[in-house]
């Protein structure tokens, strides 16, 4: 965020006395209108500061640097002098405004009278103030609901059964989980080995049996495209040469020892549980953080800049449409007409508004509680970038732009304040959600 720098003379004057007559009008979304009036004496002071600043650096034939007289500067560098004087007056006006206001960006400046030495001067400016918190939220006695992930012994056993799944021959109708072996019929005399496919991947197989024939397009067998493409024309005709259904096996110690490196079922279950415990801890931690974000978005009152919110919206809408319209197998019109997309889009603006509220809210809460970003988060991001790019962390840091650095710092700060609030707030489960292991 940009800041207005007040020159040293202006700071000196600020502490010495009230400088200008100022009228501030507050508009929505952190926009402020300022009307300022400067006396002739104040205008002359600003001219003197501007002259000294220009004289120090300007060069002109016949004069040494730093010795060019005022008349020469006024005649030959009038635009520069005018701008410097006007800037000094703006800085003085801002220094006379309530010191709790932080100027994020000056959006408009307009003189209301002629700027000359020995004359009073008035002007108007608009600036955007930094976001500010309008209400106070007490997190000390707060209890929030969250979605709690869990697993039980049955889920672990089902997972083991799926991992160690075996198949047995079947003469019955094909179902989704069956493994089907297909032999190409219209091979034009070329010999191809049978391919094995799970029936769910090729819906036209469902309900058929061993010995039936089935037609397929290249898209139906996309994982095997390299075998047939360019050698056989569509439609491809396959003979179902075998159907195998998942075979239920009793999970005994003997079976586990035979199929895995574990000696007993309990040992295998314990190993899986340890792995799941960590993943579930992360999922529940994220669920609690989402609950905090949602609470802040619905309960916090913040004034923030409309222009910065629009920039945020632009990036989010771009990401949404890129994710939802990138399916190359469907034309744009059909994608736009999809009911699910329309349902998502209807609530998109308000969802992004709440996301922005929680984002700015967490930033302001961190500021209020004097929370500083945990460097562990930024170090992790840097290390992740380094690994993906195949360079060192120091090289990544050297390549980061100012905007990228600010983004990483902001992310780290938000995560740190969420860590703080997760420890402070009490939580109770709203719904129990099975751990999505399979």
C-alpha positions as CSV (number, residue, x, y, z in Angstrom):
1,X,0.0,0.0,0.0
2,X,1.3,3.4,-1.0
3,X,1.8,6.1,1.7
4,X,2.1,9.9,1.4
5,X,5.6,11.0,2.6
6,X,5.5,14.3,4.5
7,X,8.8,16.3,4.0
8,X,10.8,17.2,7.0
9,X,9.8,21.0,7.0
10,X,6.2,20.0,7.0
11,X,6.7,17.6,10.0
12,X,8.4,20.4,11.8
13,X,5.5,22.8,11.2
14,X,3.1,20.1,12.2
15,X,4.5,19.9,15.7
16,X,5.0,23.6,15.9
17,X,1.4,24.7,15.4
18,X,-1.8,24.1,13.5
19,X,-0.9,24.8,9.9
20,X,-4.1,25.1,7.8
21,X,-7.8,25.4,7.9
22,X,-9.1,22.0,7.1
23,X,-12.5,20.6,6.4
24,X,-12.8,16.8,6.0
25,X,-15.9,15.1,4.6
26,X,-16.2,11.3,5.1
27,X,-17.7,9.4,2.2
28,X,-18.4,5.6,2.1
29,X,-15.8,3.0,1.5
30,X,-12.9,4.9,3.1
31,X,-13.1,7.8,0.6
32,X,-12.4,11.2,2.2
33,X,-12.8,14.7,0.7
34,X,-10.6,17.4,2.1
35,X,-10.9,21.1,1.6
36,X,-7.8,23.1,2.7
37,X,-7.0,26.8,3.0
38,X,-3.5,28.2,3.4
39,X,-2.7,31.8,4.4
40,X,-0.2,33.9,2.3
41,X,2.4,33.3,4.9
42,X,2.0,29.6,4.6
43,X,2.2,29.7,0.9
44,X,5.4,31.7,1.1
45,X,6.9,29.2,3.5
46,X,6.1,26.4,1.0
47,X,7.6,28.4,-1.8
48,X,10.8,28.8,0.2
49,X,11.0,25.0,1.0
50,X,10.4,24.2,-2.7
51,X,13.0,26.8,-3.9
52,X,15.7,25.3,-1.5
53,X,14.9,21.8,-2.6
54,X,15.2,22.6,-6.3
55,X,18.2,24.9,-5.8
56,X,20.1,22.1,-4.1
57,X,20.0,19.9,-7.2
58,X,19.5,22.1,-10.3
59,X,22.2,23.1,-12.7
60,X,22.1,26.2,-14.9
61,X,24.8,27.8,-17.1
62,X,26.8,30.6,-15.3
63,X,26.0,29.3,-11.8
64,X,27.4,26.7,-9.5
65,X,25.2,23.9,-8.4
66,X,23.3,25.0,-5.3
67,X,23.8,28.7,-6.1
68,X,21.1,29.3,-8.8
69,X,19.1,32.4,-7.7
70,X,15.3,32.3,-7.1
71,X,14.4,34.4,-10.2
72,X,16.2,32.0,-12.5
73,X,14.5,29.0,-11.0
74,X,11.1,30.7,-11.1
75,X,11.5,31.6,-14.8
76,X,13.1,28.4,-16.1
77,X,11.7,25.8,-13.8
78,X,8.3,27.2,-13.1
79,X,6.4,23.8,-13.5
80,X,8.8,22.1,-11.2
81,X,8.5,24.9,-8.7
82,X,4.7,24.9,-8.8
83,X,4.5,21.1,-8.4
84,X,6.9,21.2,-5.5
85,X,5.0,24.0,-3.7
86,X,1.7,22.2,-4.3
87,X,3.1,18.9,-3.0
88,X,4.3,20.7,0.2
89,X,0.8,22.2,0.7
90,X,-0.8,18.8,0.3
91,X,1.6,17.3,2.8
92,X,0.8,20.0,5.3
93,X,-2.9,19.5,4.8
94,X,-2.6,15.8,5.4
95,X,-0.4,16.5,8.5
96,X,-3.2,18.6,9.9
97,X,-5.8,15.8,9.6
98,X,-6.4,13.5,12.5
99,X,-3.2,11.6,13.1
100,X,-5.1,8.3,13.4
101,X,-6.0,8.4,9.7
102,X,-3.6,6.6,7.4
103,X,-3.6,7.8,3.8
104,X,-3.5,4.8,1.5
105,X,-3.8,6.7,-1.8
106,X,-4.5,10.2,-3.0
107,X,-7.1,9.8,-5.8
108,X,-7.7,13.4,-6.8
109,X,-6.2,16.9,-6.3
110,X,-7.8,20.2,-7.6
111,X,-6.8,23.8,-6.9
112,X,-9.7,26.1,-6.0
113,X,-7.7,29.3,-6.5
114,X,-4.5,30.6,-8.1
115,X,-1.3,29.5,-6.5
116,X,1.1,32.5,-6.2
117,X,3.5,33.9,-3.7
118,X,2.0,36.4,-1.2
119,X,-1.5,35.1,-1.9
120,X,-3.7,32.8,0.1
121,X,-4.5,29.5,-1.6
122,X,-7.3,26.9,-1.3
123,X,-7.6,23.4,-2.8
124,X,-9.5,20.2,-2.7
125,X,-8.3,16.6,-2.6
126,X,-9.7,13.1,-2.2
127,X,-7.9,10.3,-0.6
128,X,-8.5,6.7,0.3
129,X,-7.9,5.8,4.0
130,X,-6.7,2.4,5.1
131,X,-9.4,-0.1,6.1
132,X,-10.6,0.3,9.7
133,X,-12.4,-1.8,12.2
134,X,-15.8,-0.4,13.2
135,X,-16.8,-2.8,15.9
136,X,-15.0,-4.9,18.6
137,X,-15.3,-8.7,18.7
138,X,-14.6,-10.4,22.0
139,X,-13.0,-13.8,21.3
140,X,-12.4,-14.7,25.0
141,X,-15.7,-16.5,25.7
142,X,-16.6,-17.5,22.1
143,X,-17.7,-21.0,21.1
144,X,-17.9,-21.9,17.4
145,X,-19.2,-24.9,15.6
146,X,-17.1,-26.7,13.1
147,X,-17.2,-29.8,10.8
148,X,-15.4,-32.6,12.6
149,X,-13.7,-35.3,10.6
150,X,-13.4,-38.7,12.1
151,X,-12.7,-42.4,11.4
152,X,-13.6,-45.7,13.1
153,X,-12.4,-49.2,13.0
154,X,-14.9,-50.2,10.2
155,X,-13.5,-47.5,8.0
156,X,-10.0,-48.7,8.5
157,X,-11.0,-52.3,7.7
158,X,-12.9,-51.1,4.5
159,X,-9.8,-49.2,3.5
160,X,-7.6,-52.3,4.0
161,X,-10.0,-54.4,2.0
162,X,-9.9,-51.9,-0.8
163,X,-6.1,-51.7,-0.9
164,X,-5.7,-55.5,-0.8
165,X,-8.6,-56.1,-3.1
166,X,-8.5,-59.3,-5.2
167,X,-10.8,-60.4,-8.0
168,X,-12.5,-63.6,-9.0
169,X,-14.0,-64.7,-12.3
170,X,-17.7,-64.0,-12.8
171,X,-20.4,-64.9,-15.4
172,X,-22.8,-62.3,-14.1
173,X,-23.7,-58.8,-15.3
174,X,-21.0,-56.2,-15.1
175,X,-21.1,-53.7,-12.2
176,X,-19.2,-50.5,-11.6
177,X,-16.3,-52.0,-9.5
178,X,-15.7,-55.0,-11.8
179,X,-12.5,-55.4,-13.7
180,X,-13.2,-56.2,-17.4
181,X,-10.8,-57.6,-19.9
182,X,-11.4,-56.4,-23.5
183,X,-10.1,-57.8,-26.8
184,X,-10.2,-55.6,-29.9
185,X,-12.3,-57.3,-32.6
186,X,-11.9,-54.9,-35.6
187,X,-8.1,-54.9,-35.5
188,X,-7.5,-54.9,-39.3
189,X,-5.4,-58.0,-38.9
190,X,-3.0,-56.5,-36.3
191,X,-2.7,-58.3,-33.0
192,X,-3.3,-56.4,-29.8
193,X,-3.1,-57.7,-26.3
194,X,-6.3,-57.5,-24.2
195,X,-6.7,-54.4,-22.1
196,X,-8.1,-54.4,-18.5
197,X,-10.4,-51.6,-17.4
198,X,-12.6,-50.9,-14.4
199,X,-16.2,-50.8,-15.6
200,X,-16.9,-47.4,-14.0
201,X,-14.4,-45.9,-16.4
202,X,-16.5,-47.1,-19.4
203,X,-20.2,-46.9,-18.6
204,X,-21.3,-48.7,-21.8
205,X,-19.9,-51.9,-20.1
206,X,-22.5,-51.8,-17.3
207,X,-25.1,-54.5,-17.5
208,X,-23.2,-56.6,-20.1
209,X,-21.6,-60.0,-19.6
210,X,-18.7,-62.1,-20.7
211,X,-18.9,-62.9,-24.4
212,X,-20.8,-59.7,-25.3
213,X,-19.4,-57.1,-27.7
214,X,-19.2,-53.4,-27.0
215,X,-18.4,-50.4,-29.1
216,X,-16.1,-47.6,-27.8
217,X,-14.7,-44.2,-29.0
218,X,-11.1,-43.1,-28.3
219,X,-12.5,-41.0,-25.4
220,X,-13.9,-44.1,-23.8
221,X,-10.5,-45.7,-23.6
222,X,-8.4,-42.5,-23.2
223,X,-5.8,-44.2,-20.9
224,X,-5.1,-46.7,-23.7
225,X,-5.2,-44.2,-26.6
226,X,-1.5,-44.7,-27.4
227,X,-2.1,-48.4,-28.2
228,X,-4.8,-48.0,-30.8
229,X,-4.7,-44.4,-32.1
230,X,-3.8,-44.2,-35.8
231,X,-4.0,-47.9,-36.2
232,X,-7.7,-48.6,-35.8
233,X,-10.6,-46.4,-36.9
234,X,-13.6,-45.5,-34.7
235,X,-15.8,-47.0,-33.5
236,X,-13.6,-49.6,-31.8
237,X,-15.3,-52.9,-31.3
238,X,-14.3,-55.0,-28.2
239,X,-15.2,-58.5,-27.1
240,X,-15.6,-58.9,-23.4
241,X,-13.2,-61.9,-22.7
242,X,-13.4,-61.9,-18.9
243,X,-15.2,-60.3,-16.0
244,X,-13.8,-60.2,-12.5
245,X,-15.6,-59.1,-9.4
246,X,-14.0,-57.9,-6.2
247,X,-13.5,-60.9,-3.9
248,X,-14.2,-60.5,-0.2
249,X,-11.3,-61.8,1.9
250,X,-11.4,-62.4,5.7
251,X,-8.9,-60.0,7.2
252,X,-6.9,-62.5,9.3
253,X,-3.4,-62.1,10.6
254,X,-2.3,-64.8,8.2
255,X,-3.8,-63.0,5.2
256,X,-2.2,-59.7,6.3
257,X,1.2,-61.3,6.8
258,X,0.9,-62.9,3.3
259,X,-0.1,-59.7,1.5
260,X,1.8,-57.0,3.4
261,X,5.0,-56.3,5.4
262,X,2.9,-56.3,8.6
263,X,2.7,-59.4,10.8
264,X,-0.8,-58.9,12.2
265,X,-4.0,-57.1,11.3
266,X,-3.7,-54.9,14.5
267,X,-0.3,-53.8,13.5
268,X,-1.5,-52.8,10.0
269,X,-4.5,-51.0,11.5
270,X,-2.3,-49.1,14.0
271,X,0.0,-48.0,11.2
272,X,-3.0,-46.6,9.1
273,X,-4.5,-44.9,12.2
274,X,-1.2,-43.0,12.9
275,X,-1.2,-41.8,9.3
276,X,-4.9,-40.8,9.4
277,X,-4.6,-39.1,12.8
278,X,-2.2,-36.5,11.4
279,X,-4.3,-35.9,8.3
280,X,-7.5,-35.6,10.3
281,X,-5.8,-33.2,12.7
282,X,-4.9,-31.0,9.7
283,X,-8.5,-31.3,8.3
284,X,-10.1,-30.4,11.6
285,X,-7.6,-27.5,12.1
286,X,-8.6,-26.2,8.6
287,X,-12.3,-26.7,9.5
288,X,-11.9,-24.6,12.7
289,X,-10.1,-21.9,10.7
290,X,-12.9,-21.9,8.1
291,X,-15.4,-21.5,11.0
292,X,-13.4,-18.5,12.3
293,X,-13.3,-16.9,8.9
294,X,-17.1,-17.4,8.5
295,X,-17.8,-16.0,11.9
296,X,-15.7,-12.9,11.2
297,X,-17.3,-12.3,7.8
298,X,-20.8,-12.4,9.3
299,X,-20.1,-10.4,12.5
300,X,-17.3,-7.9,11.8
301,X,-18.0,-4.4,10.6
302,X,-15.2,-2.9,8.5
303,X,-14.9,0.1,6.3
304,X,-12.6,-0.6,3.3
305,X,-11.7,0.8,-0.1
306,X,-14.1,0.0,-2.9
307,X,-11.3,0.1,-5.5
308,X,-9.2,-2.5,-3.6
309,X,-12.3,-4.7,-3.2
310,X,-12.9,-4.4,-7.0
311,X,-9.3,-5.5,-7.6
312,X,-9.9,-8.5,-5.3
313,X,-13.1,-9.3,-7.2
314,X,-11.4,-9.2,-10.6
315,X,-8.8,-11.8,-9.5
316,X,-11.4,-14.1,-8.0
317,X,-13.8,-13.9,-10.9
318,X,-11.0,-14.6,-13.3
319,X,-10.0,-17.7,-11.3
320,X,-13.6,-18.9,-11.1
321,X,-14.2,-18.7,-14.8
322,X,-10.8,-20.2,-15.7
323,X,-11.6,-23.2,-13.4
324,X,-15.1,-23.6,-14.7
325,X,-14.8,-22.9,-18.4
326,X,-11.6,-24.7,-19.1
327,X,-13.1,-28.1,-20.0
328,X,-11.9,-28.5,-23.6
329,X,-14.4,-31.4,-24.3
330,X,-17.4,-29.1,-24.0
331,X,-18.1,-25.9,-26.0
332,X,-18.3,-22.6,-24.2
333,X,-22.1,-22.2,-24.7
334,X,-22.8,-25.5,-23.1
335,X,-20.5,-24.8,-20.2
336,X,-22.2,-21.4,-19.6
337,X,-25.7,-23.1,-19.8
338,X,-24.8,-25.7,-17.2
339,X,-27.2,-25.5,-14.3
340,X,-24.5,-26.1,-11.7
341,X,-22.4,-23.2,-13.0
342,X,-25.4,-20.9,-12.9
343,X,-26.2,-21.9,-9.3
344,X,-22.6,-21.2,-8.3
345,X,-22.5,-17.9,-10.1
346,X,-25.7,-16.6,-8.4
347,X,-24.1,-16.6,-5.0
348,X,-20.6,-15.8,-6.2
349,X,-20.5,-12.0,-5.5
350,X,-21.8,-12.3,-1.9
351,X,-19.4,-15.2,-1.2
352,X,-16.4,-13.2,-2.4
353,X,-17.7,-10.2,-0.4
354,X,-17.6,-12.4,2.8
355,X,-14.2,-13.8,1.8
356,X,-12.8,-10.3,1.5
357,X,-14.4,-9.2,4.8
358,X,-12.8,-12.1,6.6
359,X,-9.4,-11.4,5.0
360,X,-9.4,-7.7,5.9
361,X,-10.9,-8.5,9.3
362,X,-8.1,-10.9,10.2
363,X,-5.5,-8.3,9.1
364,X,-7.1,-5.6,11.3
365,X,-7.4,-8.0,14.2
366,X,-3.7,-8.9,13.9
367,X,-2.9,-5.2,13.9
368,X,-5.1,-4.5,16.9
369,X,-3.6,-7.4,18.9
370,X,0.0,-6.5,17.8
371,X,0.4,-10.0,16.2
372,X,3.5,-10.4,14.0
373,X,3.7,-12.9,11.2
374,X,5.3,-16.2,12.0
375,X,8.3,-16.5,9.7
376,X,7.8,-20.3,9.5
377,X,5.0,-19.7,7.0
378,X,7.0,-17.5,4.7
379,X,10.0,-19.8,4.9
380,X,7.8,-22.8,3.9
381,X,6.4,-20.9,0.9
382,X,10.0,-19.9,-0.2
383,X,11.2,-23.4,0.2
384,X,8.3,-24.8,-1.8
385,X,9.0,-22.4,-4.6
386,X,12.6,-23.3,-4.5
387,X,11.9,-27.1,-4.8
388,X,9.5,-26.5,-7.7
389,X,11.9,-24.3,-9.6
390,X,15.0,-26.4,-8.8
391,X,16.9,-23.4,-7.3
392,X,18.0,-22.4,-3.8
393,X,15.7,-20.5,-1.3
394,X,18.1,-17.5,-1.5
395,X,17.7,-17.4,-5.3
396,X,13.9,-17.4,-4.9
397,X,14.1,-14.5,-2.5
398,X,16.3,-12.5,-4.9
399,X,13.7,-13.1,-7.7
400,X,10.6,-12.1,-5.7
401,X,8.9,-8.9,-6.8
402,X,7.7,-6.3,-4.3
403,X,4.1,-7.5,-4.8
404,X,5.0,-11.2,-4.3
405,X,6.8,-10.3,-1.1
406,X,3.8,-8.4,0.2
407,X,1.5,-11.3,-0.7
408,X,3.7,-13.8,1.2
409,X,3.9,-11.5,4.2
410,X,0.2,-11.0,4.2
411,X,-0.5,-14.8,3.9
412,X,1.9,-15.5,6.8
413,X,0.2,-12.8,9.0
414,X,-3.3,-14.2,8.3
415,X,-2.2,-17.7,9.2
416,X,-0.5,-16.5,12.3
417,X,-3.6,-14.7,13.6
418,X,-5.7,-17.8,12.8
419,X,-3.3,-19.9,14.9
420,X,-3.8,-17.4,17.7
421,X,-7.6,-17.5,17.5
422,X,-7.8,-21.3,17.2
423,X,-6.1,-21.5,20.6
424,X,-8.3,-18.8,22.1
425,X,-11.7,-19.9,20.9
426,X,-13.7,-22.9,22.1
427,X,-15.0,-25.3,19.4
428,X,-17.8,-27.9,19.3
429,X,-18.6,-30.3,16.5
430,X,-21.5,-29.3,14.3
431,X,-21.4,-32.4,12.0
432,X,-19.4,-35.5,12.0
433,X,-17.8,-36.1,8.6
434,X,-16.2,-39.5,7.6
435,X,-12.5,-39.1,6.7
436,X,-12.3,-39.3,2.9
437,X,-9.7,-42.0,2.8
438,X,-10.9,-43.8,-0.4
